């Protein structure tokens, strides 16, 4: 377990070659950026307020340099020139940030090597190496567990929506085709999540850490291939996570080669827990580790499970908005209902009281969240990651829907005078859709005389 006492470092002196020392310095600085400045989350977030404050401070110089380079060196314009919420990654400025990490690691390794050469004493970094692998192990466990629970409670890949079911297959993006293929059967998604979660759990314990790193690396290789070949915009993060997992396995490559290829008795030689000498520091470290394990194995699954049950409950709320709706072109003035790219929305597809899709004038679909109150006849529409807009709604008949924008709630923290609110009315007409779909109705068959293709 993480809190177990680690075996002491090797007593015999270890001498690293100059190339080994330089590569370690580069890897240490690069993975430092991955651990604390990448922006997808870090161990610091487990410490409320203080952790976020430290994390923001570390990220600040890297992100601001990336934004500056995007504008002045790469001449990126528009939304791509800034960090913006996407729910994924692989934005132009995120690729530039990755380049900044590599340049920082390379330049820092050169400076570090020069300074070390001038001092002329250091021949190895065994202790620092052990701490780096330890932090990477905990971070990888956090990410594997996070993504695993999101699939074990099948929320990451949702079943096909009304919008997708009525989209010609040729119009689907590769990512959407992949997403609905996984989300079509929740059990398959849950099995995929269980594999990711198992890798994360095994990483938490010293005796199973190597098995966890190998399993996680295998799973993440498949994830990275999905992201590359189906154009899922999480390529940067998946590649970095896979690199971190392989780096964790690196000290035991020789033992693994001897066991699996040469069929010789072998034992892992990597140090999974850095030894701590001072009693007070050792107690503090063990306490933090125990809290971390409890947070991963108890708190995170509990919160994810609660969120999933709340989502299922909300999805079964009755609503008369279900179905496909087309917005009358003349009733959606500028600023009334827009996509994150500020394009007017033409269609609204409501699957449940909380889940929908919207279509922009350019034909692109956007995941949309609803918060519907059938009693008060109000609905909050949040397109992708944009802030939600509040509407009251009426239905003159079953084929027509009227949304009336309501004034947003005032924020007490903002002291500036509020802009005058002008209510906007959006008219929608129902779009006919099939009452059932073979894709959803086909089910499972043990016996198939012919493969059903249509």
C-alpha positions, 0 to 999 in steps of 0.5 A: 500500500502507499503507506507501507515503508519502502525498501531503502535505496541501494547502498552501493554507489550509483553512477549515471552517465552524463547522457543519463543525467541530462535525460533525467533533468529533461524528463524531470522538468517536462513531467513537472509541467505535466504534474502542475501546469498542464491545466487538466488537474493535479494532486494540488486540487485535493487541497481546497483553496490553497491547492487551487491557488498554488496550481493557478500560480504555477500555470500562470507564466506558462499560459500567458507565454503561450497566449503571447506566442499565439498572438505574436509568433504564430499569428493565431486569431479569434477564439484559438488565440486564448484558453477557453473552456472546451471540455477536451483539449487540443486547441491551438494555444494548448499545442503551443503550451505543449511546445513551451513545456518542451522548450522549458524542459530542454532549456532548463536541462541545459542550464541545470547541466552547466551548473551541475558541471561547474559544481562537479559533485553530483553523479546521480539523482536517485532520490529525486527520481524516486519522488518524481515517479511517486508523484507521477504514480499518484497523478496517473492513478487520479486520472485513471480513476477519474476517467474510469468512474466516468465510464463505470457510471456510464455518463462520458459516452451517452446513448445516441440522441434524437439529433444523432439518430436523425443525422445521415451516417455520412454527416457524422464526425468520426468522434461522434461515430465512436462515441455513439458506438461505445455509448450504445450499450452502457455495459460495454462502456462500464467494462471499459471504465472498469479496466481504467479504474482497475489500473488506477486502483493498482497504481495506489498500492506499492505491491501492485503499482507495476501491474497498475502501470502496465495495465494503465499503459495498455488501456491508454495506448488504446485510448490514444489510438482512438483519439488519433484515428477518430479525431477525438480532441484529447490527443495531447493529454492522452499522449502525456498520460501514456508517457508518464505511465511508461516513465513509471515502468522504466526502472523495471524494463530490464526485469520485465524483459528477463521475466517475459522474454527470457523466462528468468526469475526477475523482481522489480527494482524500482523504488515506489516510495521514497524513503523519509528519514525525519519522523515528523516529515514521515508522519505528515507524508503518511497522513497525506497519503492516507487522505489521498487514498481515501479521497480516491477510493471513497470520496470520488466514487461516492461523488460520481455515483451520486452525480450519476443517480441524480442524472438518471433521476433528472432524466426521468422527469416528465417534460413536454419539450421532448422531440425535435424542434426547428427555430423559425428563422425570423425569431432568433435575433442576434444574441438570443440563442447562440452556439459557443462560436456565436452562430445562430441556432437553428434546431433544438433536439430534446432527449430528456428533461436535462439532455439535448442537442442544438444545431448551429446555422453552419450545421454543427451539433452541440451538446446541450444541458437543460434544467427544466421546471415543468411546474413553473414552465421554465427552462435553462439552456446551456449550450456545450460549456457556455453559460446557461440562458433562462427562458419561460416557455409556452406551447399553444399546441403540441406542434409549436413551442415559444421560448421567452428569454427571462432576465438573468439573475443578478450577481451580488459580486458585480457592482456595475449597473446591469445592462437593460434587459430586452425580452426576446421571443423565439418560436419553434415548430416540431420536426417529425421524427420516427417513433422508433429506431432499429439501431436502438431496437435491434438488441442482442441475438445469440443466433444470426443466420445472416448479419443484419446490415442496413 
